[in-house]
Amino acid sequence: MKTGLVAILHTFGKDIKFHPHLHILTNSDIDFNLKFNKLWRKTVLGNLRLKSNKYHYGYYVWSDAIKSKQIAKYVGRYIRHPAIANSRIISHNKQNITFYYNDFQQQRVFVRKSIIDFIASLIQHIPPEQFKIIRYYGAYNKNKRI
């Protein structure tokens, strides 16, 4: 079976700050910590000259096996997902907006921003026109040669 990847660019975290990262689905058992690590550093980080103090290689890999029945639900959460759901907005007035997110310990963190800062936080996640958020590689590429 030919290996295939579906890569989904996600630009925000729970706190709606700019946090670009990829969600990658594959039909194989690629060890992203080994094989993909070298390719990523050489191709992407090398070309962009990116370095991170937080992560040695400029990124962090978290992987988990997903059963085939869960794939549609998993992908659906990230494709065209808004940066913040209306239900997370607690209050607003003409000057400020208050919303919350759950941190990694599932504790609610409340954030208060001015309306201008809140709008700026949201629009930074709108991709440019014709920008492809989802990419298909290998077996999933529509232009593959058979």
Summary of the structure (lengths in Angstrom):
residues: 146
radius of gyration: 18.0
end to end distance: 12.4
largest distance: 58.3
contacts: 290
relative contact order: 0.22
helix: 27%
strand: 28%
